[in-house]
Amino acid sequence: MPDPHAVDGLDLARVQRRTVLVLALGQILGGIAFGATLSFGAVLAAEVSGDEAFAGLATAAVTFGTALFAIPLAAFARRRGRAVSLATGMTIALAGVVLVVVATSAQVFPLLLFAFALVGGGQAANLQSRFAATDLATDATRGRSLSLVVWSTTIGAVLGPNLAGPGEALGSVVGMPPLTGPYLFTIVGQVLGIALYLIALRPDPLLLAQKITAREAETSVGVRLERLDRPVRARYAIFAIAAAHVVMVSVMAMTPVHLLHHGASLSIVGLTLSLHVAGMYALAPIFGILADRLGRAPTIFIGQVLLAASLVVAAVGADSMPAVTVALVLLGAGWSATTVSGSALLTESSAERLRTRRQGFSDFAMSMVGAAGAVAAGFVLGGIGYGGLALTALAFVIATAALLPIAWAGRPHDVARVDAN
């Protein structure tokens, strides 16, 4: 773990503050794409396919694409640094957004799904950003640094769904297909985000952290060079993050379809999802502070309580728009608590040489189960309704809470020791 002293004339604390600021600005820009895509993706999929049963495939394609790019982008980051990796993910997403518009105009459903999968490259970059905030962080500030980057997504993600009106008006002027106008703002945000990472994320936090670790290895003899590896806790962190994500994605993805069936307008749907996204990101700093002060395990448990409350409210009040809104806010908050604390736990439970690989696998796992959940959610919604979907998702929350004490019993492994002799 890097210490807070100067390296090659660099003040690491100052570099870390600059890194978090740049990552936060990038998340604002990337969040615009995230909010717009999830808000109108299901509606576009239902319209282009002609069957509402396929509405969940839009979110499924995004999350599948996120999974597809998560591990390669993590490996790329380890070789070339965070800046190049993050910019590459956003470039892939930019191509996807353009194809979304083309596919909608041509009414080609397979192309639309392929386009949404490419958009997942940007989401993979957004997810990687939270880990980038921990590259130079200390144990005492890791949760807060990570959570500040997560929090910054609030601005873009809340703004994205509410660009529907202006976006549609602007889109109609330039001849874009209905419901694709907001993606004009997404394109601009992606271009600015790419430029930001390539220009401002210097020095690269991951490459600098690797350099510090290498220097410590060269100057240390007969001492442990890396923190103890805790694989059981790391695996639990991956599971907890993935479980919270599948719960969030499956319920959230079907909410627009459910609300439209109950007579809600697109503006109401956009507002509801904006509040949900605010729950996901706006409270992240609070959960980051709790994770640093109370510990990772208690904060993960708080997340499970919030998720359980959300699902119960959604099941009981499925026919009430205010109840669904409250459920979506709680859903986002539970996701936030689990993801922030789980990500900090995963990072500090992994030795440096294993950390990036596990971070990439975590993003892969959460995206894959999210994609599966989004696909299944459409059929569950059609079979047993919105309330039934919420109760089905409750099983993941129960499993995460039940496994927490078992994970904490795992013993550490000393993975890197140099013998004095």
C-alpha distance (Angstrom), angle and dihedral (degrees) to the residues before:
residue distance angle dihedral
M1 . . .
P2 3.80 . .
D3 3.80 115.7 .
P4 3.80 122.1 -136.7
H5 3.81 96.0 -105.1
A6 3.76 129.3 108.7
V7 3.80 119.3 -82.9
D8 3.81 119.7 -166.5
G9 3.79 88.3 -13.5
L10 3.80 92.4 -50.9
D11 3.81 121.9 127.2
L12 3.81 101.3 -137.7
A13 3.79 93.8 -157.2
R14 3.79 90.3 54.3
V15 3.83 91.6 45.4
Q16 3.80 89.3 51.2
R17 3.80 92.7 51.8
R18 3.80 90.5 49.8
T19 3.80 90.7 47.0
V20 3.79 92.8 52.6
L21 3.82 90.6 47.9
V22 3.81 93.3 51.4
L23 3.80 92.2 45.4
A24 3.80 90.0 49.0
L25 3.80 91.9 53.0
G26 3.80 89.8 47.8
Q27 3.79 90.5 51.7
I28 3.79 90.8 53.2
L29 3.79 90.1 55.7
G30 3.80 94.0 41.9
G31 3.79 91.3 46.0
I32 3.80 90.9 64.3
A33 3.80 89.2 63.3
F34 3.80 92.2 44.4
G35 3.80 93.9 51.6
A36 3.80 96.4 45.1
T37 3.80 94.6 44.7
L38 3.79 96.0 50.7
S39 3.79 93.5 41.7
F40 3.79 98.3 54.9
G41 3.79 103.4 17.0
A42 3.80 94.1 89.3
V43 3.79 91.9 47.6
L44 3.82 92.0 48.8
A45 3.81 91.5 48.0
A46 3.81 91.8 51.5
E47 3.80 92.0 47.2
V48 3.82 97.9 46.1
S49 3.83 94.3 41.9
G50 3.80 93.7 42.3
D51 3.82 91.4 -136.5
E52 3.80 125.4 90.8
A53 3.80 89.8 -153.3
F54 3.81 86.1 74.8
A55 3.81 94.5 51.7
G56 3.80 92.3 101.6
L57 3.79 91.9 56.8
A58 3.81 91.2 79.9
T59 3.79 93.0 62.2
A60 3.80 89.2 38.3
A61 3.80 90.3 55.6
V62 3.82 92.2 49.7
T63 3.79 92.5 49.2
F64 3.80 92.0 43.8
G65 3.79 89.1 51.7
T66 3.80 89.5 49.0
A67 3.79 89.0 53.5
L68 3.80 91.7 46.3
F69 3.81 93.0 55.1
A70 3.82 100.1 33.8
I71 3.82 99.5 84.7
P72 3.84 96.9 38.2
L73 3.81 91.1 49.0
A74 3.81 90.9 48.3
A75 3.81 90.8 50.2
F76 3.80 89.6 46.0
A77 3.81 89.6 51.7
R78 3.79 91.3 53.7
R79 3.80 90.6 53.2
R80 3.81 102.0 36.4
G81 3.80 105.2 16.5
R82 3.80 137.1 -106.0
A83 3.81 96.8 -74.5
V84 3.80 96.1 60.2
S85 3.80 92.4 40.4
L86 3.80 94.7 50.7
A87 3.81 92.6 45.4
T88 3.80 90.3 50.0
G89 3.79 92.0 53.0
M90 3.78 91.9 50.9
T91 3.82 91.3 47.7
I92 3.80 90.1 55.3
A93 3.80 89.4 49.5
L94 3.80 91.1 50.1
A95 3.80 89.9 57.6
G96 3.80 88.7 48.5
V97 3.80 94.1 53.2
V98 3.78 91.3 52.3
L99 3.81 89.8 50.6
V100 3.82 91.2 50.2
V101 3.78 89.0 61.7
V102 3.81 92.3 45.0
A103 3.82 93.2 48.2
T104 3.80 92.6 48.1
S105 3.78 91.6 49.8
A106 3.81 91.7 48.9
Q107 3.83 92.7 40.3
V108 3.81 91.3 -131.2
F109 3.80 108.2 151.5
P110 3.85 99.2 -168.4
L111 3.79 90.1 51.8
L112 3.80 89.8 49.4
L113 3.80 91.0 54.6
F114 3.80 91.1 47.4
A115 3.81 89.1 51.1
F116 3.80 92.0 51.5
A117 3.81 89.2 50.0
L118 3.81 89.2 56.8
V119 3.80 89.4 49.9
G120 3.80 84.2 60.8
G121 3.81 87.6 71.2
G122 3.79 88.3 69.8
Q123 3.78 91.4 48.0
A124 3.81 89.4 51.3
A125 3.80 87.9 54.1
N126 3.81 90.8 48.4
L127 3.80 90.5 52.4
Q128 3.79 92.0 47.3
S129 3.80 89.7 53.7
R130 3.80 92.2 70.9
F131 3.81 90.2 56.0
A132 3.80 90.5 46.2
A133 3.80 87.2 60.8
T134 3.82 89.3 61.2
D135 3.81 97.7 51.2
L136 3.81 93.4 92.9
A137 3.82 98.7 19.1
T138 3.79 125.0 115.6
D139 3.81 125.3 -127.6
A140 3.80 90.4 -104.1
T141 3.81 94.8 54.0
R142 3.80 103.9 28.8
G143 3.81 95.4 101.8
R144 3.79 93.5 47.6
S145 3.80 94.7 46.3
L146 3.78 91.2 49.6
S147 3.81 93.2 44.7
L148 3.81 93.6 51.5
V149 3.79 89.8 59.0
V150 3.81 90.4 46.5
W151 3.81 90.2 48.0
S152 3.79 93.2 53.6
T153 3.79 89.5 63.7
T154 3.81 86.5 70.9
I155 3.78 92.8 78.6
G156 3.78 97.5 52.6
A157 3.78 97.0 33.8
V158 3.80 94.1 50.2
L159 3.80 91.1 43.5
G160 3.82 93.1 49.8
P161 3.82 99.0 67.2
N162 3.81 91.4 42.8
L163 3.79 92.1 56.7
A164 3.81 88.3 76.2
G165 3.79 95.3 100.3
P166 3.82 99.5 43.8
G167 3.79 90.2 37.5
E168 3.79 94.0 53.3
A169 3.80 91.0 47.8
L170 3.78 92.3 49.4
G171 3.79 91.8 42.2
S172 3.78 92.7 53.6
V173 3.79 89.9 52.9
V174 3.80 91.9 56.3
G175 3.81 93.8 39.9
M176 3.81 100.6 -106.9
P177 3.84 120.8 158.6
P178 3.84 117.5 -96.4
L179 3.82 115.8 -79.4
T180 3.81 93.2 17.0
G181 3.80 98.3 86.2
P182 3.83 94.3 93.1
Y183 3.80 88.9 61.5
L184 3.81 88.3 73.1
F185 3.80 87.4 72.4
T186 3.80 89.3 45.6
I187 3.81 91.5 56.4
V188 3.80 92.2 51.6
G189 3.81 91.2 47.3
Q190 3.80 92.6 51.3
V191 3.80 93.6 50.1
L192 3.80 91.8 50.0
G193 3.81 91.2 46.5
I194 3.80 92.5 53.0
A195 3.78 91.3 51.5
L196 3.80 92.2 46.5
Y197 3.80 94.9 54.5
L198 3.80 95.2 45.0
I199 3.79 94.8 46.9
A200 3.81 107.0 31.0
L201 3.81 107.2 30.8
R202 3.80 92.4 87.1
P203 2.96 130.5 166.5
D204 3.77 90.9 32.3
P205 3.84 107.7 -120.1
L206 3.80 97.4 -145.7
L207 3.80 95.5 46.2
L208 3.80 89.6 47.2
A209 3.82 91.6 49.7
Q210 3.80 90.1 50.1
K211 3.80 90.2 50.5
I212 3.80 91.2 51.9
T213 3.80 91.8 49.4
A214 3.80 91.1 49.1
R215 3.81 91.8 51.0
E216 3.79 91.5 49.7
A217 3.80 88.7 51.7
E218 3.81 91.1 52.1
T219 3.80 94.6 49.6
S220 3.84 99.6 39.3
V221 3.80 123.3 82.8
G222 3.79 126.1 175.9
V223 3.80 94.7 5.7
R224 3.76 135.0 99.4
L225 3.79 107.2 -91.3
E226 3.79 100.3 -166.5
R227 3.77 134.9 39.2
L228 3.77 116.0 -94.7
D229 3.77 112.4 -82.9
R230 3.81 115.5 -126.0
P231 3.80 105.1 -168.6
V232 3.83 95.9 173.6
R233 3.79 92.1 55.3
A234 3.79 90.6 43.3
R235 3.81 91.6 52.7
Y236 3.80 90.8 46.9
A237 3.81 90.2 51.1
I238 3.80 89.8 52.6
F239 3.81 90.3 49.3
A240 3.82 94.3 47.2
I241 3.82 92.8 49.5
A242 3.81 92.0 47.2
A243 3.81 93.7 46.6
A244 3.81 92.9 50.4
H245 3.79 89.7 48.0
V246 3.80 95.9 51.7
V247 3.81 89.8 49.7
M248 3.79 92.2 49.3
V249 3.80 96.8 44.0
S250 3.81 97.2 44.9
V251 3.80 94.7 50.8
M252 3.80 97.0 36.7
A253 3.80 94.5 47.6
M254 3.80 92.6 57.6
T255 3.78 96.5 42.7
P256 3.85 95.7 85.2
V257 3.81 91.5 52.0
H258 3.80 91.3 45.3
L259 3.81 93.2 49.6
L260 3.81 93.4 46.1
H261 3.82 88.9 53.2
H262 3.80 87.5 55.9
G263 3.80 92.8 53.4
A264 3.80 100.7 -96.9
S265 3.80 118.0 153.2
L266 3.79 123.6 -126.0
S267 3.81 88.5 -106.0
I268 3.80 91.2 56.4
V269 3.78 90.8 46.9
G270 3.80 89.9 50.5
L271 3.81 92.0 49.3
T272 3.82 92.5 48.6
L273 3.78 92.0 50.6
S274 3.80 90.9 45.4
L275 3.80 89.5 57.1
H276 3.80 89.4 47.4
V277 3.79 91.7 51.8
A278 3.80 89.3 46.8
G279 3.80 87.3 56.0
M280 3.79 89.2 51.2
Y281 3.79 96.1 51.8
A282 3.82 114.4 11.0
L283 3.81 94.8 69.2
A284 3.80 94.5 43.7
P285 3.85 95.2 104.5
I286 3.81 90.0 55.8
F287 3.78 90.6 53.0
G288 3.80 89.9 44.7
I289 3.80 90.9 55.2
L290 3.81 90.7 45.9
A291 3.80 90.5 49.9
D292 3.82 90.8 52.7
R293 3.81 95.5 43.8
L294 3.81 106.8 30.0
G295 3.78 95.3 29.7
R296 3.78 137.2 -109.1
A297 3.82 97.0 -83.0
P298 3.84 97.7 52.9
T299 3.81 90.8 47.9
I300 3.80 91.9 50.3
F301 3.82 87.9 51.3
I302 3.80 90.4 51.3
G303 3.79 87.2 53.7
Q304 3.79 91.4 54.4
V305 3.81 91.4 50.8
L306 3.81 90.3 52.5
L307 3.82 92.3 47.3
A308 3.80 91.7 49.3
A309 3.81 91.4 49.9
S310 3.79 89.9 49.9
L311 3.78 94.6 52.1
V312 3.80 93.6 46.7
V313 3.81 91.5 50.6
A314 3.81 90.6 47.7
A315 3.80 91.9 50.2
V316 3.79 95.4 46.6
G317 3.81 96.3 40.2
A318 3.80 101.2 35.3
D319 3.82 91.7 131.4
S320 3.80 94.2 47.7
M321 3.79 118.1 84.4
P322 3.85 93.7 -156.5
A323 3.81 90.1 50.6
V324 3.79 92.0 49.9
T325 3.80 89.4 50.0
V326 3.81 92.0 51.6
A327 3.80 89.7 47.1
L328 3.81 91.3 52.0
V329 3.82 92.0 50.8
L330 3.82 91.5 50.2
L331 3.79 89.3 45.5
G332 3.79 91.0 56.1
A333 3.82 92.8 46.1
G334 3.81 92.3 50.7
W335 3.79 90.4 49.2
S336 3.80 90.3 49.8
A337 3.81 95.8 50.6
T338 3.79 92.2 48.2
T339 3.80 96.3 43.3
V340 3.81 96.6 46.1
S341 3.79 95.4 46.2
G342 3.80 94.1 37.3
S343 3.81 91.9 51.5
A344 3.80 91.6 50.1
L345 3.81 89.6 47.6
L346 3.80 92.3 50.1
T347 3.80 92.5 50.1
E348 3.79 96.8 48.6
S349 3.82 93.3 41.0
S350 3.80 91.3 58.6
A351 3.78 128.5 76.8
E352 3.81 112.5 -122.3
R353 3.79 95.1 -105.7
L354 3.82 90.6 54.0
R355 3.79 99.0 37.7
T356 3.81 103.7 87.0
R357 3.80 92.2 44.2
R358 3.80 92.0 52.1
Q359 3.79 92.0 45.4
G360 3.79 90.1 54.1
F361 3.79 91.6 46.8
S362 3.81 90.3 50.0
D363 3.80 91.0 54.7
F364 3.81 89.1 45.8
A365 3.80 92.6 50.7
M366 3.79 96.2 46.3
S367 3.79 91.2 48.0
M368 3.80 95.0 47.6
V369 3.79 94.2 50.5
G370 3.80 88.5 43.2
A371 3.80 90.4 54.5
A372 3.80 91.4 48.4
G373 3.78 90.3 47.7
A374 3.79 92.9 50.6
V375 3.80 91.5 51.3
A376 3.80 93.6 46.8
A377 3.81 92.4 43.6
G378 3.79 93.1 66.4
F379 3.79 92.1 55.7
V380 3.80 93.4 41.3
L381 3.80 89.5 51.5
G382 3.79 90.4 52.0
G383 3.79 92.2 46.4
I384 3.82 107.0 41.7
G385 3.79 104.0 4.5
Y386 3.79 135.0 -120.5
G387 3.79 94.6 -56.7
G388 3.79 91.3 51.2
L389 3.79 89.9 50.6
A390 3.80 90.8 54.2
L391 3.81 93.1 50.2
T392 3.80 91.4 47.9
A393 3.81 90.4 54.3
L394 3.80 89.7 52.9
A395 3.81 89.5 77.9
F396 3.83 90.9 71.4
V397 3.80 91.3 52.6
I398 3.80 92.5 51.1
A399 3.82 91.4 49.0
T400 3.81 92.9 50.5
A401 3.80 93.0 50.5
A402 3.80 92.9 45.1
L403 3.81 94.0 52.3
L404 3.80 95.9 48.4
P405 3.86 96.8 88.9
I406 3.81 91.1 46.3
A407 3.79 92.4 53.0
W408 3.79 92.0 51.3
A409 3.79 90.7 57.0
G410 3.83 91.7 64.4
R411 3.80 116.3 117.9
P412 3.82 123.5 -131.6
H413 3.79 124.3 -111.8
D414 3.79 122.0 -143.8
V415 3.79 100.4 -132.5
A416 3.80 103.7 174.4
R417 3.78 123.6 37.1
V418 3.78 129.4 151.4
D419 3.82 115.9 -152.7
A420 3.76 116.9 -129.4
N421 3.80 89.6 -137.7
